[in-house]
Amino acid sequence: MANITAADVNKLRKATGAGMMDCKKALVEAEGDFDKAIEILRKKGQKVAAKRADRDSSEGAAIAKVNTDKTEGVVISLNCETDFVAKNESFVSLAHQLADEALNHADKDSFLAAAFEGMTVSEKLTEQTGVIGEKIEIGSFEKLNAPFVGSYIHAGNKIATLVGLSAAVDGAPEAAKDVAMQAAAMNPVALNEEGVDQSVIDKEIEIAKDQLRQEGKPEAMLDNIAKGKLKRFFKDNTLVNQAFIKDSKQSVAQYVKSVNSDLEVTGFERVALG
């Protein structure tokens, strides 16, 4: 039987993040072989992941990152089961590291297959499921490209947003952050009227008509009044038309124009947890 020292156990713990007793058991089972012990812990993680596959992972950390050129951003969520784990410093640190890696990939599938700390991202998530004892997975993965991209992560990492602007002009960094904060706070359904799904428009019109019928309005008037209510819906729920949270006298589009007359918001992404 191999002589397992406290230093061996501590080395394995630092390498994997697993508990001290789990590391000791893995080293004993591996007869002191460090690499084999890591594999044993990974297998344990896979077993834990399988057992928890049907668990709800609605907590976690939403992280937004932008490349050094400020032309591309990614926002992901690293999901877990409990708020206790979501607030753990090492969990949030892992979420940031994964978001940095996500910047290099066009979609979620290629990101999950990417190399990360001697394994794939997918394998890392399985390993961490075993270490933490909760279902750990990548929930959202959204990319955004624009001449200038800004980001915002709300306190507590529950909401993260990206905003694209039409040009990298003076004032763009502050404007992009302000609009990203707007998207986080006001949860718009689309960038503008053209971005709203027809199914949403149809539903809003039908809701408006039902309300008007209950108020006793004549059937012949319903279409015109409902269209007016739809304009109000667009104003309240599309990003560029919303009242700017820092100055409600102007819309978001007007605020951006005040920074530079040629500046426009070209897109946004928003990820929220909990």
C-alpha positions as CSV (number, residue, x, y, z in Angstrom):
1,M,0.0,0.0,0.0
2,A,1.4,3.4,-1.0
3,N,2.3,5.9,1.7
4,I,-0.2,8.8,1.3
5,T,1.1,11.9,2.9
6,A,-0.8,15.1,3.9
7,A,1.3,17.0,1.3
8,D,0.0,14.6,-1.4
9,V,-3.6,15.1,-0.3
10,N,-3.2,18.8,-0.3
11,K,-1.6,18.9,-3.7
12,L,-4.5,16.9,-5.2
13,R,-7.0,19.2,-3.4
14,K,-5.4,22.3,-4.9
15,A,-5.3,20.7,-8.4
16,T,-9.0,19.6,-8.3
17,G,-10.8,21.6,-5.7
18,A,-12.2,18.4,-4.2
19,G,-12.5,17.9,-0.5
20,M,-9.6,16.6,1.6
21,M,-11.3,13.2,2.4
22,D,-12.3,12.7,-1.2
23,C,-8.7,13.4,-2.3
24,K,-7.3,11.0,0.3
25,K,-9.7,8.2,-0.8
26,A,-8.9,8.8,-4.4
27,L,-5.1,8.6,-3.7
28,V,-5.5,5.4,-1.7
29,E,-7.6,3.9,-4.5
30,A,-5.0,5.0,-7.1
31,E,-2.2,3.6,-4.9
32,G,-0.5,7.0,-4.8
33,D,-0.7,7.6,-8.6
34,F,-1.5,11.3,-8.9
35,D,-2.9,11.3,-12.4
36,K,-5.0,8.2,-11.7
37,A,-6.4,9.9,-8.6
38,I,-7.5,12.9,-10.7
39,E,-9.2,10.5,-13.1
40,I,-11.0,8.8,-10.1
41,L,-12.2,12.2,-8.9
42,R,-13.4,13.1,-12.4
43,K,-15.3,9.8,-12.6
44,K,-16.9,10.6,-9.3
45,G,-17.9,13.9,-10.7
46,Q,-19.5,12.2,-13.7
47,K,-21.5,10.0,-11.3
48,V,-22.7,13.0,-9.4
49,A,-23.6,14.8,-12.6
50,A,-25.7,11.9,-13.8
51,K,-27.5,11.8,-10.4
52,R,-28.3,15.5,-10.6
53,A,-29.1,15.8,-14.3
54,D,-32.8,16.4,-13.6
55,R,-32.2,19.0,-10.9
56,D,-33.1,22.7,-11.5
57,S,-30.0,24.9,-11.9
58,S,-31.7,28.3,-12.0
59,E,-29.1,30.0,-9.7
60,G,-25.5,30.9,-10.8
61,A,-23.5,33.8,-12.2
62,A,-24.2,35.8,-15.4
63,I,-20.9,37.2,-16.8
64,A,-20.3,39.6,-19.8
65,K,-16.9,40.0,-21.4
66,V,-15.7,42.2,-24.3
67,N,-12.5,41.7,-26.4
68,T,-9.6,44.2,-26.3
69,D,-10.8,45.8,-29.5
70,K,-14.3,46.4,-28.0
71,T,-15.8,45.0,-31.2
72,E,-17.1,41.6,-29.9
73,G,-18.6,40.5,-26.6
74,V,-20.0,37.4,-25.0
75,V,-22.4,36.9,-22.1
76,I,-22.8,33.5,-20.5
77,S,-24.4,32.1,-17.4
78,L,-22.7,29.5,-15.2
79,N,-25.6,27.8,-13.6
80,C,-25.9,25.9,-10.3
81,E,-28.7,24.8,-7.9
82,T,-28.4,27.1,-4.9
83,D,-27.7,30.8,-4.2
84,F,-25.1,29.7,-1.6
85,V,-22.9,28.2,-4.3
86,A,-23.6,31.1,-6.7
87,K,-22.1,33.5,-4.2
88,N,-19.0,31.5,-3.6
89,E,-15.8,33.3,-4.6
90,S,-14.3,30.3,-6.4
91,F,-17.5,29.7,-8.4
92,V,-17.7,33.3,-9.5
93,S,-14.0,33.2,-10.4
94,L,-14.6,30.1,-12.5
95,A,-17.5,31.8,-14.3
96,H,-15.2,34.7,-15.2
97,Q,-12.5,32.3,-16.5
98,L,-15.0,30.5,-18.6
99,A,-16.4,33.7,-20.0
100,D,-12.9,34.7,-21.0
101,E,-12.6,31.4,-22.9
102,A,-16.1,31.8,-24.4
103,L,-14.9,35.0,-26.2
104,N,-12.9,32.8,-28.5
105,H,-15.8,30.8,-29.7
106,A,-18.7,31.4,-32.1
107,D,-21.3,29.2,-30.4
108,K,-22.0,27.2,-27.3
109,D,-21.1,23.8,-28.8
110,S,-17.6,24.8,-29.8
111,F,-17.1,26.5,-26.4
112,L,-18.1,23.3,-24.5
113,A,-15.7,21.3,-26.6
114,A,-12.8,23.8,-26.1
115,A,-9.7,22.9,-24.1
116,F,-9.7,24.2,-20.5
117,E,-7.3,23.4,-17.8
118,G,-6.2,20.1,-19.3
119,M,-9.7,19.0,-20.2
120,T,-12.7,20.3,-22.1
121,V,-15.0,22.9,-20.8
122,S,-17.7,20.2,-20.6
123,E,-15.5,17.9,-18.6
124,K,-14.6,20.8,-16.3
125,L,-18.3,21.3,-15.6
126,T,-18.7,17.6,-14.8
127,E,-15.6,17.7,-12.5
128,Q,-17.0,20.7,-10.7
129,T,-20.4,19.0,-10.3
130,G,-18.5,16.3,-8.4
131,V,-16.5,18.8,-6.4
132,I,-19.4,21.1,-5.4
133,G,-22.1,18.4,-5.2
134,E,-24.5,20.5,-7.3
135,K,-25.5,20.4,-11.0
136,I,-23.2,22.8,-12.8
137,E,-23.8,23.8,-16.4
138,I,-23.5,26.6,-19.0
139,G,-27.0,28.0,-19.3
140,S,-26.9,30.9,-21.7
141,F,-24.3,31.7,-24.4
142,E,-24.8,34.9,-26.4
143,K,-22.4,36.8,-28.7
144,L,-22.6,40.3,-30.0
145,N,-20.5,42.1,-32.7
146,A,-20.6,45.8,-33.4
147,P,-18.2,48.7,-34.2
148,F,-18.2,49.3,-30.4
149,V,-19.4,46.8,-27.7
150,G,-19.9,47.6,-24.1
151,S,-20.9,45.5,-21.1
152,Y,-22.5,45.6,-17.7
153,I,-22.7,43.1,-14.9
154,H,-25.3,43.9,-12.2
155,A,-24.2,43.5,-8.6
156,G,-24.6,39.9,-7.5
157,N,-24.0,38.6,-11.0
158,K,-27.6,37.9,-11.5
159,I,-27.9,40.0,-14.7
160,A,-25.3,40.7,-17.4
161,T,-25.8,42.6,-20.6
162,L,-24.0,43.6,-23.8
163,V,-24.8,46.6,-26.0
164,G,-23.5,47.4,-29.5
165,L,-23.1,50.9,-30.9
166,S,-22.6,52.0,-34.5
167,A,-19.3,53.7,-34.0
168,A,-16.3,53.9,-31.6
169,V,-16.6,57.6,-31.1
170,D,-15.7,59.8,-28.1
171,G,-18.1,59.0,-25.3
172,A,-18.9,55.5,-26.7
173,P,-17.7,53.7,-23.6
174,E,-19.9,55.6,-21.2
175,A,-22.9,55.5,-23.6
176,A,-22.6,51.8,-24.1
177,K,-22.4,51.2,-20.3
178,D,-25.4,53.4,-19.7
179,V,-27.5,51.6,-22.3
180,A,-26.3,48.2,-21.0
181,M,-27.4,49.3,-17.5
182,Q,-30.8,50.3,-19.1
183,A,-31.1,46.9,-20.7
184,A,-30.4,45.2,-17.4
185,A,-32.8,47.3,-15.4
186,M,-35.7,47.5,-17.9
187,N,-35.6,44.1,-19.6
188,P,-36.7,45.2,-23.1
189,V,-38.2,42.5,-25.4
190,A,-36.3,43.8,-28.5
191,L,-34.1,46.6,-29.8
192,N,-36.9,48.4,-31.7
193,E,-40.3,47.8,-33.2
194,E,-38.9,45.8,-36.0
195,G,-37.3,43.4,-33.6
196,V,-40.5,42.4,-31.8
197,D,-41.9,39.0,-32.9
198,Q,-45.2,39.1,-34.7
199,S,-46.6,36.6,-32.2
200,V,-45.9,39.1,-29.4
201,I,-47.6,41.9,-31.4
202,D,-50.6,39.8,-32.1
203,K,-50.9,38.9,-28.4
204,E,-50.6,42.5,-27.3
205,I,-53.3,43.6,-29.8
206,E,-55.6,40.8,-28.6
207,I,-55.1,41.7,-24.9
208,A,-55.8,45.4,-25.7
209,K,-59.0,44.5,-27.6
210,D,-60.2,42.3,-24.7
211,Q,-59.6,45.2,-22.3
212,L,-61.5,47.6,-24.5
213,R,-64.5,45.2,-24.9
214,Q,-64.7,45.0,-21.1
215,E,-64.7,48.8,-21.0
216,G,-67.7,48.7,-23.4
217,K,-65.9,50.3,-26.4
218,P,-67.7,49.7,-29.7
219,E,-66.2,46.9,-31.8
220,A,-65.7,49.3,-34.8
221,M,-63.3,51.4,-32.7
222,L,-61.2,48.5,-31.3
223,D,-58.6,48.3,-34.1
224,N,-57.6,52.0,-34.0
225,I,-57.5,52.2,-30.2
226,A,-55.5,48.9,-29.9
227,K,-52.9,50.3,-32.4
228,G,-52.5,53.2,-30.1
229,K,-51.9,50.9,-27.1
230,L,-49.4,48.9,-29.2
231,K,-47.4,52.1,-29.7
232,R,-47.3,52.5,-26.0
233,F,-46.1,48.9,-25.7
234,F,-43.3,49.6,-28.1
235,K,-42.3,52.7,-26.1
236,D,-42.2,50.8,-22.9
237,N,-40.6,47.6,-24.1
238,T,-38.2,48.2,-26.9
239,L,-34.7,49.4,-25.8
240,V,-34.2,52.5,-28.1
241,N,-37.7,53.8,-27.4
242,Q,-37.7,53.4,-23.6
243,A,-37.4,56.4,-21.4
244,F,-33.7,56.7,-20.5
245,I,-33.4,55.7,-16.8
246,K,-30.9,58.5,-16.0
247,D,-33.1,61.2,-17.7
248,S,-36.8,60.2,-18.4
249,K,-37.3,63.3,-20.5
250,Q,-35.5,61.6,-23.4
251,S,-35.5,58.2,-24.9
252,V,-32.5,55.9,-25.1
253,A,-32.1,56.7,-28.8
254,Q,-32.2,60.4,-28.0
255,Y,-29.6,60.0,-25.2
256,V,-27.2,58.2,-27.6
257,K,-27.7,60.9,-30.2
258,S,-26.8,63.5,-27.6
259,V,-23.4,61.8,-27.2
260,N,-22.9,61.9,-31.0
261,S,-25.4,62.8,-33.6
262,D,-24.5,59.9,-35.8
263,L,-24.5,57.3,-33.0
264,E,-27.1,54.5,-32.8
265,V,-27.7,51.4,-30.7
266,T,-27.2,48.4,-33.1
267,G,-28.0,45.5,-30.7
268,F,-28.0,44.1,-27.2
269,E,-27.9,40.8,-25.3
270,R,-29.3,40.2,-21.8
271,V,-28.9,37.2,-19.6
272,A,-30.7,37.0,-16.2
273,L,-30.7,34.3,-13.5
274,G,-33.0,33.5,-10.5
